[in-house]
Amino acid sequence: MTVYAKDTVLLADNVVIFNSVERGGVGKGGNININAATLSLIDGAQLQTLTRGASDMLSAGQGDAG
């Protein structure tokens, strides 16, 4: 995912931009690219990339979350 902004990117109110490799999955979750003069995350907003761990039924994800 890529976000381009001339000036400011503002994420607020628990907004989440999220990429992942899920349980049992193999591969690359993808990068989060933000091109802006200013990036602000407020009031619980998040940028996340993760590789999920194993569960009782599925192996851990394998790969690069981003």
PDBQT receptor file of N, H, CA, C and O in Angstrom, charges set to zero:
ATOM      1  N   MET A   1       0.841  -1.160   0.000  1.00  0.00    +0.000 N 
ATOM      2  CA  MET A   1       0.000   0.000   0.000  1.00  0.00    +0.000 C 
ATOM      3  C   MET A   1       0.888   1.225   0.000  1.00  0.00    +0.000 C 
ATOM      4  O   MET A   1       1.861   1.292   0.751  1.00  0.00    +0.000 OA
ATOM      5  N   THR A   2       0.559   2.194  -0.837  1.00  0.00    +0.000 N 
ATOM      6  H   THR A   2      -0.231   2.139  -1.447  1.00  0.00    +0.000 HD
ATOM      7  CA  THR A   2       1.292   3.454  -0.876  1.00  0.00    +0.000 C 
ATOM      8  C   THR A   2       0.316   4.615  -0.802  1.00  0.00    +0.000 C 
ATOM      9  O   THR A   2      -0.687   4.651  -1.515  1.00  0.00    +0.000 OA
ATOM     10  N   VAL A   3       0.625   5.559   0.070  1.00  0.00    +0.000 N 
ATOM     11  H   VAL A   3       1.439   5.529   0.649  1.00  0.00    +0.000 HD
ATOM     12  CA  VAL A   3      -0.162   6.783   0.211  1.00  0.00    +0.000 C 
ATOM     13  C   VAL A   3       0.751   7.946  -0.157  1.00  0.00    +0.000 C 
ATOM     14  O   VAL A   3       1.833   8.096   0.409  1.00  0.00    +0.000 OA
ATOM     15  N   TYR A   4       0.315   8.763  -1.102  1.00  0.00    +0.000 N 
ATOM     16  H   TYR A   4      -0.564   8.641  -1.563  1.00  0.00    +0.000 HD
ATOM     17  CA  TYR A   4       1.048   9.967  -1.485  1.00  0.00    +0.000 C 
ATOM     18  C   TYR A   4       0.250  11.187  -1.057  1.00  0.00    +0.000 C 
ATOM     19  O   TYR A   4      -0.951  11.273  -1.315  1.00  0.00    +0.000 OA
ATOM     20  N   ALA A   5       0.917  12.131  -0.402  1.00  0.00    +0.000 N 
ATOM     21  H   ALA A   5       1.892  12.062  -0.193  1.00  0.00    +0.000 HD
ATOM     22  CA  ALA A   5       0.259  13.377  -0.012  1.00  0.00    +0.000 C 
ATOM     23  C   ALA A   5       1.244  14.517  -0.184  1.00  0.00    +0.000 C 
ATOM     24  O   ALA A   5       2.427  14.383   0.128  1.00  0.00    +0.000 OA
ATOM     25  N   LYS A   6       0.759  15.615  -0.671  1.00  0.00    +0.000 N 
ATOM     26  H   LYS A   6      -0.202  15.725  -0.925  1.00  0.00    +0.000 HD
ATOM     27  CA  LYS A   6       1.616  16.782  -0.868  1.00  0.00    +0.000 C 
ATOM     28  C   LYS A   6       2.072  17.366   0.462  1.00  0.00    +0.000 C 
ATOM     29  O   LYS A   6       3.220  17.792   0.597  1.00  0.00    +0.000 OA
ATOM     30  N   ASP A   7       1.169  17.386   1.452  1.00  0.00    +0.000 N 
ATOM     31  H   ASP A   7       0.238  17.040   1.343  1.00  0.00    +0.000 HD
ATOM     32  CA  ASP A   7       1.490  17.999   2.735  1.00  0.00    +0.000 C 
ATOM     33  C   ASP A   7       1.395  17.002   3.893  1.00  0.00    +0.000 C 
ATOM     34  O   ASP A   7       2.411  16.469   4.339  1.00  0.00    +0.000 OA
ATOM     35  N   THR A   8       0.184  16.754   4.375  1.00  0.00    +0.000 N 
ATOM     36  H   THR A   8      -0.641  17.187   4.013  1.00  0.00    +0.000 HD
ATOM     37  CA  THR A   8       0.003  16.031   5.631  1.00  0.00    +0.000 C 
ATOM     38  C   THR A   8      -0.907  14.820   5.472  1.00  0.00    +0.000 C 
ATOM     39  O   THR A   8      -1.906  14.866   4.755  1.00  0.00    +0.000 OA
ATOM     40  N   VAL A   9      -0.545  13.741   6.149  1.00  0.00    +0.000 N 
ATOM     41  H   VAL A   9       0.267  13.704   6.732  1.00  0.00    +0.000 HD
ATOM     42  CA  VAL A   9      -1.427  12.591   6.322  1.00  0.00    +0.000 C 
ATOM     43  C   VAL A   9      -1.743  12.521   7.811  1.00  0.00    +0.000 C 
ATOM     44  O   VAL A   9      -0.837  12.467   8.643  1.00  0.00    +0.000 OA
ATOM     45  N   LEU A  10      -3.029  12.521   8.141  1.00  0.00    +0.000 N 
ATOM     46  H   LEU A  10      -3.765  12.565   7.465  1.00  0.00    +0.000 HD
ATOM     47  CA  LEU A  10      -3.488  12.456   9.526  1.00  0.00    +0.000 C 
ATOM     48  C   LEU A  10      -4.382  11.239   9.686  1.00  0.00    +0.000 C 
ATOM     49  O   LEU A  10      -5.404  11.117   9.010  1.00  0.00    +0.000 OA
ATOM     50  N   LEU A  11      -4.000  10.345  10.575  1.00  0.00    +0.000 N 
ATOM     51  H   LEU A  11      -3.170  10.444  11.124  1.00  0.00    +0.000 HD
ATOM     52  CA  LEU A  11      -4.823   9.181  10.925  1.00  0.00    +0.000 C 
ATOM     53  C   LEU A  11      -5.292   9.384  12.358  1.00  0.00    +0.000 C 
ATOM     54  O   LEU A  11      -4.489   9.674  13.244  1.00  0.00    +0.000 OA
ATOM     55  N   ALA A  12      -6.600   9.231  12.585  1.00  0.00    +0.000 N 
ATOM     56  H   ALA A  12      -7.253   8.995  11.865  1.00  0.00    +0.000 HD
ATOM     57  CA  ALA A  12      -7.160   9.498  13.912  1.00  0.00    +0.000 C 
ATOM     58  C   ALA A  12      -8.279   8.521  14.235  1.00  0.00    +0.000 C 
ATOM     59  O   ALA A  12      -8.751   7.783  13.370  1.00  0.00    +0.000 OA
ATOM     60  N   ASP A  13      -8.692   8.529  15.494  1.00  0.00    +0.000 N 
ATOM     61  H   ASP A  13      -8.309   9.128  16.197  1.00  0.00    +0.000 HD
ATOM     62  CA  ASP A  13      -9.874   7.793  15.957  1.00  0.00    +0.000 C 
ATOM     63  C   ASP A  13      -9.796   6.296  15.686  1.00  0.00    +0.000 C 
ATOM     64  O   ASP A  13     -10.714   5.718  15.104  1.00  0.00    +0.000 OA
ATOM     65  N   ASN A  14      -8.706   5.670  16.105  1.00  0.00    +0.000 N 
ATOM     66  H   ASN A  14      -7.960   6.139  16.578  1.00  0.00    +0.000 HD
ATOM     67  CA  ASN A  14      -8.524   4.218  16.018  1.00  0.00    +0.000 C 
ATOM     68  C   ASN A  14      -8.463   3.666  14.599  1.00  0.00    +0.000 C 
ATOM     69  O   ASN A  14      -8.676   2.469  14.402  1.00  0.00    +0.000 OA
ATOM     70  N   VAL A  15      -8.179   4.503  13.608  1.00  0.00    +0.000 N 
ATOM     71  H   VAL A  15      -8.006   5.475  13.767  1.00  0.00    +0.000 HD
ATOM     72  CA  VAL A  15      -7.976   4.015  12.238  1.00  0.00    +0.000 C 
ATOM     73  C   VAL A  15      -6.704   3.167  12.222  1.00  0.00    +0.000 C 
ATOM     74  O   VAL A  15      -5.708   3.519  12.853  1.00  0.00    +0.000 OA
ATOM     75  N   VAL A  16      -6.746   2.047  11.495  1.00  0.00    +0.000 N 
ATOM     76  H   VAL A  16      -7.556   1.761  10.982  1.00  0.00    +0.000 HD
ATOM     77  CA  VAL A  16      -5.584   1.174  11.395  1.00  0.00    +0.000 C 
ATOM     78  C   VAL A  16      -5.306   0.886   9.921  1.00  0.00    +0.000 C 
ATOM     79  O   VAL A  16      -6.209   0.495   9.181  1.00  0.00    +0.000 OA
ATOM     80  N   ILE A  17      -4.067   1.077   9.501  1.00  0.00    +0.000 N 
ATOM     81  H   ILE A  17      -3.334   1.394  10.103  1.00  0.00    +0.000 HD
ATOM     82  CA  ILE A  17      -3.594   0.589   8.202  1.00  0.00    +0.000 C 
ATOM     83  C   ILE A  17      -2.779  -0.652   8.540  1.00  0.00    +0.000 C 
ATOM     84  O   ILE A  17      -1.842  -0.589   9.335  1.00  0.00    +0.000 OA
ATOM     85  N   PHE A  18      -3.143  -1.796   7.926  1.00  0.00    +0.000 N 
ATOM     86  H   PHE A  18      -3.905  -1.847   7.280  1.00  0.00    +0.000 HD
ATOM     87  CA  PHE A  18      -2.718  -3.092   8.431  1.00  0.00    +0.000 C 
ATOM     88  C   PHE A  18      -2.350  -4.024   7.279  1.00  0.00    +0.000 C 
ATOM     89  O   PHE A  18      -3.097  -4.145   6.308  1.00  0.00    +0.000 OA
ATOM     90  N   ASN A  19      -1.194  -4.683   7.392  1.00  0.00    +0.000 N 
ATOM     91  H   ASN A  19      -0.587  -4.584   8.181  1.00  0.00    +0.000 HD
ATOM     92  CA  ASN A  19      -0.793  -5.754   6.477  1.00  0.00    +0.000 C 
ATOM     93  C   ASN A  19      -0.313  -6.925   7.321  1.00  0.00    +0.000 C 
ATOM     94  O   ASN A  19       0.291  -6.725   8.375  1.00  0.00    +0.000 OA
ATOM     95  N   SER A  20      -0.579  -8.154   6.863  1.00  0.00    +0.000 N 
ATOM     96  H   SER A  20      -1.069  -8.316   6.006  1.00  0.00    +0.000 HD
ATOM     97  CA  SER A  20      -0.155  -9.300   7.667  1.00  0.00    +0.000 C 
ATOM     98  C   SER A  20       0.079 -10.544   6.830  1.00  0.00    +0.000 C 
ATOM     99  O   SER A  20      -0.397 -10.662   5.701  1.00  0.00    +0.000 OA
ATOM    100  N   VAL A  21       0.837 -11.480   7.426  1.00  0.00    +0.000 N 
ATOM    101  H   VAL A  21       1.224 -11.384   8.343  1.00  0.00    +0.000 HD
ATOM    102  CA  VAL A  21       0.915 -12.862   6.961  1.00  0.00    +0.000 C 
ATOM    103  C   VAL A  21       0.155 -13.651   8.021  1.00  0.00    +0.000 C 
ATOM    104  O   VAL A  21       0.585 -13.716   9.173  1.00  0.00    +0.000 OA
ATOM    105  N   GLU A  22      -0.957 -14.243   7.647  1.00  0.00    +0.000 N 
ATOM    106  H   GLU A  22      -1.306 -14.190   6.711  1.00  0.00    +0.000 HD
ATOM    107  CA  GLU A  22      -1.847 -14.916   8.593  1.00  0.00    +0.000 C 
ATOM    108  C   GLU A  22      -1.327 -16.301   8.974  1.00  0.00    +0.000 C 
ATOM    109  O   GLU A  22      -0.430 -16.840   8.325  1.00  0.00    +0.000 OA
ATOM    110  N   ARG A  23      -1.899 -16.867  10.032  1.00  0.00    +0.000 N 
ATOM    111  H   ARG A  23      -2.627 -16.429  10.560  1.00  0.00    +0.000 HD
ATOM    112  CA  ARG A  23      -1.567 -18.230  10.460  1.00  0.00    +0.000 C 
ATOM    113  C   ARG A  23      -1.735 -19.184   9.285  1.00  0.00    +0.000 C 
ATOM    114  O   ARG A  23      -2.717 -19.111   8.546  1.00  0.00    +0.000 OA
ATOM    115  N   GLY A  24      -0.780 -20.065   9.125  1.00  0.00    +0.000 N 
ATOM    116  H   GLY A  24       0.017 -20.124   9.726  1.00  0.00    +0.000 HD
ATOM    117  CA  GLY A  24      -0.838 -21.031   8.036  1.00  0.00    +0.000 C 
ATOM    118  C   GLY A  24      -0.422 -20.460   6.697  1.00  0.00    +0.000 C 
ATOM    119  O   GLY A  24      -0.275 -21.207   5.730  1.00  0.00    +0.000 OA
ATOM    120  N   GLY A  25      -0.229 -19.143   6.616  1.00  0.00    +0.000 N 
ATOM    121  H   GLY A  25      -0.348 -18.536   7.402  1.00  0.00    +0.000 HD
ATOM    122  CA  GLY A  25       0.138 -18.497   5.360  1.00  0.00    +0.000 C 
ATOM    123  C   GLY A  25       1.641 -18.428   5.164  1.00  0.00    +0.000 C 
ATOM    124  O   GLY A  25       2.414 -18.482   6.121  1.00  0.00    +0.000 OA
ATOM    125  N   VAL A  26       2.042 -18.308   3.896  1.00  0.00    +0.000 N 
ATOM    126  H   VAL A  26       1.415 -18.264   3.118  1.00  0.00    +0.000 HD
ATOM    127  CA  VAL A  26       3.441 -18.149   3.536  1.00  0.00    +0.000 C 
ATOM    128  C   VAL A  26       3.517 -17.040   2.511  1.00  0.00    +0.000 C 
ATOM    129  O   VAL A  26       2.764 -17.040   1.537  1.00  0.00    +0.000 OA
ATOM    130  N   GLY A  27       4.419 -16.093   2.720  1.00  0.00    +0.000 N 
ATOM    131  H   GLY A  27       5.030 -16.093   3.511  1.00  0.00    +0.000 HD
ATOM    132  CA  GLY A  27       4.581 -15.037   1.728  1.00  0.00    +0.000 C 
ATOM    133  C   GLY A  27       4.891 -13.704   2.350  1.00  0.00    +0.000 C 
ATOM    134  O   GLY A  27       5.359 -13.619   3.485  1.00  0.00    +0.000 OA
ATOM    135  N   LYS A  28       4.625 -12.666   1.591  1.00  0.00    +0.000 N 
ATOM    136  H   LYS A  28       4.245 -12.736   0.669  1.00  0.00    +0.000 HD
ATOM    137  CA  LYS A  28       4.914 -11.309   2.024  1.00  0.00    +0.000 C 
ATOM    138  C   LYS A  28       3.602 -10.552   2.219  1.00  0.00    +0.000 C 
ATOM    139  O   LYS A  28       2.786 -10.473   1.301  1.00  0.00    +0.000 OA
ATOM    140  N   GLY A  29       3.404 -10.004   3.401  1.00  0.00    +0.000 N 
ATOM    141  H   GLY A  29       4.067 -10.069   4.147  1.00  0.00    +0.000 HD
ATOM    142  CA  GLY A  29       2.185  -9.259   3.705  1.00  0.00    +0.000 C 
ATOM    143  C   GLY A  29       2.097  -7.950   2.950  1.00  0.00    +0.000 C 
ATOM    144  O   GLY A  29       0.997  -7.490   2.643  1.00  0.00    +0.000 OA
ATOM    145  N   GLY A  30       3.216  -7.347   2.647  1.00  0.00    +0.000 N 
ATOM    146  H   GLY A  30       4.110  -7.721   2.897  1.00  0.00    +0.000 HD
ATOM    147  CA  GLY A  30       3.239  -6.098   1.898  1.00  0.00    +0.000 C 
ATOM    148  C   GLY A  30       3.681  -4.930   2.756  1.00  0.00    +0.000 C 
ATOM    149  O   GLY A  30       3.457  -4.912   3.966  1.00  0.00    +0.000 OA
ATOM    150  N   ASN A  31       4.302  -3.971   2.128  1.00  0.00    +0.000 N 
ATOM    151  H   ASN A  31       4.484  -3.986   1.145  1.00  0.00    +0.000 HD
ATOM    152  CA  ASN A  31       4.790  -2.788   2.820  1.00  0.00    +0.000 C 
ATOM    153  C   ASN A  31       3.707  -1.737   2.939  1.00  0.00    +0.000 C 
ATOM    154  O   ASN A  31       2.739  -1.732   2.178  1.00  0.00    +0.000 OA
ATOM    155  N   ILE A  32       3.878  -0.854   3.893  1.00  0.00    +0.000 N 
ATOM    156  H   ILE A  32       4.664  -0.858   4.512  1.00  0.00    +0.000 HD
ATOM    157  CA  ILE A  32       3.057   0.332   4.026  1.00  0.00    +0.000 C 
ATOM    158  C   ILE A  32       3.987   1.506   3.757  1.00  0.00    +0.000 C 
ATOM    159  O   ILE A  32       4.878   1.789   4.559  1.00  0.00    +0.000 OA
ATOM    160  N   ASN A  33       3.789   2.186   2.643  1.00  0.00    +0.000 N 
ATOM    161  H   ASN A  33       3.065   1.956   1.992  1.00  0.00    +0.000 HD
ATOM    162  CA  ASN A  33       4.618   3.333   2.270  1.00  0.00    +0.000 C 
ATOM    163  C   ASN A  33       3.782   4.598   2.348  1.00  0.00    +0.000 C 
ATOM    164  O   ASN A  33       2.716   4.689   1.739  1.00  0.00    +0.000 OA
ATOM    165  N   ILE A  34       4.268   5.561   3.093  1.00  0.00    +0.000 N 
ATOM    166  H   ILE A  34       5.134   5.488   3.587  1.00  0.00    +0.000 HD
ATOM    167  CA  ILE A  34       3.576   6.849   3.192  1.00  0.00    +0.000 C 
ATOM    168  C   ILE A  34       4.577   7.934   2.816  1.00  0.00    +0.000 C 
ATOM    169  O   ILE A  34       5.588   8.134   3.489  1.00  0.00    +0.000 OA
ATOM    170  N   ASN A  35       4.271   8.631   1.723  1.00  0.00    +0.000 N 
ATOM    171  H   ASN A  35       3.450   8.469   1.175  1.00  0.00    +0.000 HD
ATOM    172  CA  ASN A  35       5.107   9.730   1.246  1.00  0.00    +0.000 C 
ATOM    173  C   ASN A  35       4.368  11.028   1.492  1.00  0.00    +0.000 C 
ATOM    174  O   ASN A  35       3.432  11.366   0.766  1.00  0.00    +0.000 OA
ATOM    175  N   ALA A  36       4.789  11.763   2.525  1.00  0.00    +0.000 N 
ATOM    176  H   ALA A  36       5.549  11.489   3.115  1.00  0.00    +0.000 HD
ATOM    177  CA  ALA A  36       4.135  13.010   2.907  1.00  0.00    +0.000 C 
ATOM    178  C   ALA A  36       5.147  13.872   3.656  1.00  0.00    +0.000 C 
ATOM    179  O   ALA A  36       6.137  13.364   4.183  1.00  0.00    +0.000 OA
ATOM    180  N   ALA A  37       4.894  15.160   3.700  1.00  0.00    +0.000 N 
ATOM    181  H   ALA A  37       4.090  15.572   3.272  1.00  0.00    +0.000 HD
ATOM    182  CA  ALA A  37       5.755  16.053   4.477  1.00  0.00    +0.000 C 
ATOM    183  C   ALA A  37       5.601  15.763   5.964  1.00  0.00    +0.000 C 
ATOM    184  O   ALA A  37       6.575  15.838   6.713  1.00  0.00    +0.000 OA
ATOM    185  N   THR A  38       4.371  15.427   6.404  1.00  0.00    +0.000 N 
ATOM    186  H   THR A  38       3.580  15.367   5.796  1.00  0.00    +0.000 HD
ATOM    187  CA  THR A  38       4.083  15.161   7.811  1.00  0.00    +0.000 C 
ATOM    188  C   THR A  38       3.122  13.983   7.924  1.00  0.00    +0.000 C 
ATOM    189  O   THR A  38       2.153  13.883   7.172  1.00  0.00    +0.000 OA
ATOM    190  N   LEU A  39       3.404  13.098   8.870  1.00  0.00    +0.000 N 
ATOM    191  H   LEU A  39       4.192  13.180   9.481  1.00  0.00    +0.000 HD
ATOM    192  CA  LEU A  39       2.509  11.990   9.206  1.00  0.00    +0.000 C 
ATOM    193  C   LEU A  39       2.161  12.116  10.677  1.00  0.00    +0.000 C 
ATOM    194  O   LEU A  39       3.051  12.201  11.523  1.00  0.00    +0.000 OA
ATOM    195  N   SER A  40       0.868  12.130  10.988  1.00  0.00    +0.000 N 
ATOM    196  H   SER A  40       0.145  12.061  10.300  1.00  0.00    +0.000 HD
ATOM    197  CA  SER A  40       0.416  12.197  12.379  1.00  0.00    +0.000 C 
ATOM    198  C   SER A  40      -0.552  11.055  12.652  1.00  0.00    +0.000 C 
ATOM    199  O   SER A  40      -1.483  10.819  11.883  1.00  0.00    +0.000 OA
ATOM    200  N   LEU A  41      -0.322  10.352  13.751  1.00  0.00    +0.000 N 
ATOM    201  H   LEU A  41       0.434  10.544  14.376  1.00  0.00    +0.000 HD
ATOM    202  CA  LEU A  41      -1.226   9.302  14.232  1.00  0.00    +0.000 C 
ATOM    203  C   LEU A  41      -1.689   9.737  15.613  1.00  0.00    +0.000 C 
ATOM    204  O   LEU A  41      -0.874   9.901  16.521  1.00  0.00    +0.000 OA
ATOM    205  N   ILE A  42      -3.017   9.927  15.778  1.00  0.00    +0.000 N 
ATOM    206  H   ILE A  42      -3.679   9.793  15.040  1.00  0.00    +0.000 HD
ATOM    207  CA  ILE A  42      -3.547  10.398  17.056  1.00  0.00    +0.000 C 
ATOM    208  C   ILE A  42      -4.769   9.586  17.459  1.00  0.00    +0.000 C 
ATOM    209  O   ILE A  42      -5.387   8.913  16.634  1.00  0.00    +0.000 OA
ATOM    210  N   ASP A  43      -5.099   9.662  18.721  1.00  0.00    +0.000 N 
ATOM    211  H   ASP A  43      -4.596  10.209  19.391  1.00  0.00    +0.000 HD
ATOM    212  CA  ASP A  43      -6.318   9.039  19.262  1.00  0.00    +0.000 C 
ATOM    213  C   ASP A  43      -6.437   7.563  18.906  1.00  0.00    +0.000 C 
ATOM    214  O   ASP A  43      -7.508   7.105  18.506  1.00  0.00    +0.000 OA
ATOM    215  N   GLY A  44      -5.338   6.813  19.049  1.00  0.00    +0.000 N 
ATOM    216  H   GLY A  44      -4.469   7.185  19.374  1.00  0.00    +0.000 HD
ATOM    217  CA  GLY A  44      -5.374   5.370  18.848  1.00  0.00    +0.000 C 
ATOM    218  C   GLY A  44      -5.099   4.889  17.435  1.00  0.00    +0.000 C 
ATOM    219  O   GLY A  44      -5.133   3.682  17.194  1.00  0.00    +0.000 OA
ATOM    220  N   ALA A  45      -4.828   5.775  16.495  1.00  0.00    +0.000 N 
ATOM    221  H   ALA A  45      -4.800   6.756  16.691  1.00  0.00    +0.000 HD
ATOM    222  CA  ALA A  45      -4.524   5.359  15.121  1.00  0.00    +0.000 C 
ATOM    223  C   ALA A  45      -3.220   4.558  15.097  1.00  0.00    +0.000 C 
ATOM    224  O   ALA A  45      -2.324   4.797  15.907  1.00  0.00    +0.000 OA
ATOM    225  N   GLN A  46      -3.119   3.593  14.149  1.00  0.00    +0.000 N 
ATOM    226  H   GLN A  46      -3.846   3.399  13.491  1.00  0.00    +0.000 HD
ATOM    227  CA  GLN A  46      -1.960   2.704  14.097  1.00  0.00    +0.000 C 
ATOM    228  C   GLN A  46      -1.565   2.354  12.672  1.00  0.00    +0.000 C 
ATOM    229  O   GLN A  46      -2.400   2.309  11.769  1.00  0.00    +0.000 OA
ATOM    230  N   LEU A  47      -0.268   2.107  12.489  1.00  0.00    +0.000 N 
ATOM    231  H   LEU A  47       0.411   2.144  13.222  1.00  0.00    +0.000 HD
ATOM    232  CA  LEU A  47       0.262   1.427  11.310  1.00  0.00    +0.000 C 
ATOM    233  C   LEU A  47       0.780   0.088  11.820  1.00  0.00    +0.000 C 
ATOM    234  O   LEU A  47       1.556   0.057  12.774  1.00  0.00    +0.000 OA
ATOM    235  N   GLN A  48       0.364  -1.029  11.201  1.00  0.00    +0.000 N 
ATOM    236  H   GLN A  48      -0.267  -1.004  10.425  1.00  0.00    +0.000 HD
ATOM    237  CA  GLN A  48       0.777  -2.349  11.683  1.00  0.00    +0.000 C 
ATOM    238  C   GLN A  48       1.157  -3.253  10.529  1.00  0.00    +0.000 C 
ATOM    239  O   GLN A  48       0.478  -3.297   9.503  1.00  0.00    +0.000 OA
ATOM    240  N   THR A  49       2.251  -3.972  10.712  1.00  0.00    +0.000 N 
ATOM    241  H   THR A  49       2.803  -3.937  11.545  1.00  0.00    +0.000 HD
ATOM    242  CA  THR A  49       2.558  -5.129   9.878  1.00  0.00    +0.000 C 
ATOM    243  C   THR A  49       2.918  -6.256  10.837  1.00  0.00    +0.000 C 
ATOM    244  O   THR A  49       3.657  -6.041  11.798  1.00  0.00    +0.000 OA
ATOM    245  N   LEU A  50       2.405  -7.445  10.585  1.00  0.00    +0.000 N 
ATOM    246  H   LEU A  50       1.805  -7.620   9.805  1.00  0.00    +0.000 HD
ATOM    247  CA  LEU A  50       2.720  -8.540  11.498  1.00  0.00    +0.000 C 
ATOM    248  C   LEU A  50       2.629  -9.883  10.805  1.00  0.00    +0.000 C 
ATOM    249  O   LEU A  50       1.969 -10.049   9.779  1.00  0.00    +0.000 OA
ATOM    250  N   THR A  51       3.327 -10.842  11.418  1.00  0.00    +0.000 N 
ATOM    251  H   THR A  51       3.863 -10.707  12.252  1.00  0.00    +0.000 HD
ATOM    252  CA  THR A  51       3.241 -12.246  11.023  1.00  0.00    +0.000 C 
ATOM    253  C   THR A  51       2.612 -12.974  12.201  1.00  0.00    +0.000 C 
ATOM    254  O   THR A  51       3.184 -12.999  13.291  1.00  0.00    +0.000 OA
ATOM    255  N   ARG A  52       1.443 -13.565  11.994  1.00  0.00    +0.000 N 
ATOM    256  H   ARG A  52       0.978 -13.545  11.108  1.00  0.00    +0.000 HD
ATOM    257  CA  ARG A  52       0.693 -14.203  13.081  1.00  0.00    +0.000 C 
ATOM    258  C   ARG A  52       1.392 -15.459  13.576  1.00  0.00    +0.000 C 
ATOM    259  O   ARG A  52       1.968 -16.217  12.795  1.00  0.00    +0.000 OA
ATOM    260  N   GLY A  53       1.330 -15.667  14.887  1.00  0.00    +0.000 N 
ATOM    261  H   GLY A  53       0.862 -15.052  15.521  1.00  0.00    +0.000 HD
ATOM    262  CA  GLY A  53       1.874 -16.860  15.518  1.00  0.00    +0.000 C 
ATOM    263  C   GLY A  53       0.960 -18.063  15.327  1.00  0.00    +0.000 C 
ATOM    264  O   GLY A  53      -0.147 -17.948  14.801  1.00  0.00    +0.000 OA
ATOM    265  N   ALA A  54       1.444 -19.205  15.763  1.00  0.00    +0.000 N 
ATOM    266  H   ALA A  54       2.343 -19.298  16.191  1.00  0.00    +0.000 HD
ATOM    267  CA  ALA A  54       0.696 -20.457  15.615  1.00  0.00    +0.000 C 
ATOM    268  C   ALA A  54      -0.534 -20.473  16.519  1.00  0.00    +0.000 C 
ATOM    269  O   ALA A  54      -0.596 -19.777  17.532  1.00  0.00    +0.000 OA
ATOM    270  N   SER A  55      -1.506 -21.286  16.122  1.00  0.00    +0.000 N 
ATOM    271  H   SER A  55      -1.456 -21.851  15.298  1.00  0.00    +0.000 HD
ATOM    272  CA  SER A  55      -2.677 -21.560  16.953  1.00  0.00    +0.000 C 
ATOM    273  C   SER A  55      -2.757 -23.067  17.147  1.00  0.00    +0.000 C 
ATOM    274  O   SER A  55      -1.876 -23.797  16.690  1.00  0.00    +0.000 OA
ATOM    275  N   ASP A  56      -3.786 -23.536  17.809  1.00  0.00    +0.000 N 
ATOM    276  H   ASP A  56      -4.502 -22.943  18.180  1.00  0.00    +0.000 HD
ATOM    277  CA  ASP A  56      -3.946 -24.982  18.007  1.00  0.00    +0.000 C 
ATOM    278  C   ASP A  56      -4.091 -25.729  16.689  1.00  0.00    +0.000 C 
ATOM    279  O   ASP A  56      -3.695 -26.891  16.592  1.00  0.00    +0.000 OA
ATOM    280  N   MET A  57      -4.653 -25.078  15.672  1.00  0.00    +0.000 N 
ATOM    281  H   MET A  57      -4.975 -24.135  15.751  1.00  0.00    +0.000 HD
ATOM    282  CA  MET A  57      -4.956 -25.771  14.418  1.00  0.00    +0.000 C 
ATOM    283  C   MET A  57      -4.064 -25.372  13.243  1.00  0.00    +0.000 C 
ATOM    284  O   MET A  57      -4.009 -26.090  12.245  1.00  0.00    +0.000 OA
ATOM    285  N   LEU A  58      -3.360 -24.233  13.343  1.00  0.00    +0.000 N 
ATOM    286  H   LEU A  58      -3.404 -23.649  14.153  1.00  0.00    +0.000 HD
ATOM    287  CA  LEU A  58      -2.560 -23.740  12.218  1.00  0.00    +0.000 C 
ATOM    288  C   LEU A  58      -1.153 -23.379  12.663  1.00  0.00    +0.000 C 
ATOM    289  O   LEU A  58      -0.937 -22.907  13.780  1.00  0.00    +0.000 OA
ATOM    290  N   SER A  59      -0.203 -23.610  11.768  1.00  0.00    +0.000 N 
ATOM    291  H   SER A  59      -0.379 -23.993  10.862  1.00  0.00    +0.000 HD
ATOM    292  CA  SER A  59       1.173 -23.213  12.053  1.00  0.00    +0.000 C 
ATOM    293  C   SER A  59       1.305 -21.692  11.956  1.00  0.00    +0.000 C 
ATOM    294  O   SER A  59       0.439 -21.016  11.400  1.00  0.00    +0.000 OA
ATOM    295  N   ALA A  60       2.383 -21.177  12.497  1.00  0.00    +0.000 N 
ATOM    296  H   ALA A  60       3.086 -21.726  12.948  1.00  0.00    +0.000 HD
ATOM    297  CA  ALA A  60       2.650 -19.736  12.422  1.00  0.00    +0.000 C 
ATOM    298  C   ALA A  60       2.807 -19.324  10.963  1.00  0.00    +0.000 C 
ATOM    299  O   ALA A  60       3.258 -20.103  10.123  1.00  0.00    +0.000 OA
ATOM    300  N   GLY A  61       2.424 -18.088  10.684  1.00  0.00    +0.000 N 
ATOM    301  H   GLY A  61       2.057 -17.456  11.366  1.00  0.00    +0.000 HD
ATOM    302  CA  GLY A  61       2.675 -17.555   9.348  1.00  0.00    +0.000 C 
ATOM    303  C   GLY A  61       4.172 -17.513   9.089  1.00  0.00    +0.000 C 
ATOM    304  O   GLY A  61       4.968 -17.351  10.014  1.00  0.00    +0.000 OA
ATOM    305  N   GLN A  62       4.546 -17.658   7.832  1.00  0.00    +0.000 N 
ATOM    306  H   GLN A  62       3.900 -17.789   7.080  1.00  0.00    +0.000 HD
ATOM    307  CA  GLN A  62       5.950 -17.639   7.452  1.00  0.00    +0.000 C 
ATOM    308  C   GLN A  62       6.171 -16.597   6.382  1.00  0.00    +0.000 C 
ATOM    309  O   GLN A  62       5.586 -16.674   5.302  1.00  0.00    +0.000 OA
ATOM    310  N   GLY A  63       7.010 -15.627   6.675  1.00  0.00    +0.000 N 
ATOM    311  H   GLY A  63       7.485 -15.565   7.552  1.00  0.00    +0.000 HD
ATOM    312  CA  GLY A  63       7.315 -14.622   5.666  1.00  0.00    +0.000 C 
ATOM    313  C   GLY A  63       7.524 -13.255   6.286  1.00  0.00    +0.000 C 
ATOM    314  O   GLY A  63       7.604 -13.098   7.504  1.00  0.00    +0.000 OA
ATOM    315  N   ASP A  64       7.606 -12.286   5.415  1.00  0.00    +0.000 N 
ATOM    316  H   ASP A  64       7.541 -12.414   4.426  1.00  0.00    +0.000 HD
ATOM    317  CA  ASP A  64       7.874 -10.898   5.789  1.00  0.00    +0.000 C 
ATOM    318  C   ASP A  64       6.557 -10.151   5.834  1.00  0.00    +0.000 C 
ATOM    319  O   ASP A  64       5.890 -10.003   4.810  1.00  0.00    +0.000 OA
ATOM    320  N   ALA A  65       6.176  -9.680   7.012  1.00  0.00    +0.000 N 
ATOM    321  H   ALA A  65       6.718  -9.801   7.844  1.00  0.00    +0.000 HD
ATOM    322  CA  ALA A  65       4.903  -8.961   7.149  1.00  0.00    +0.000 C 
ATOM    323  C   ALA A  65       4.910  -7.635   6.400  1.00  0.00    +0.000 C 
ATOM    324  O   ALA A  65       3.855  -7.184   5.953  1.00  0.00    +0.000 OA
ATOM    325  N   GLY A  66       6.038  -7.014   6.256  1.00  0.00    +0.000 N 
ATOM    326  H   GLY A  66       6.894  -7.379   6.620  1.00  0.00    +0.000 HD
ATOM    327  CA  GLY A  66       6.116  -5.746   5.537  1.00  0.00    +0.000 C 
ATOM    328  C   GLY A  66       7.163  -4.858   6.100  1.00  0.00    +0.000 C 
ATOM    329  O   GLY A  66       7.360  -3.747   5.607  1.00  0.00    +0.000 OA
TER     330      GLY A  66
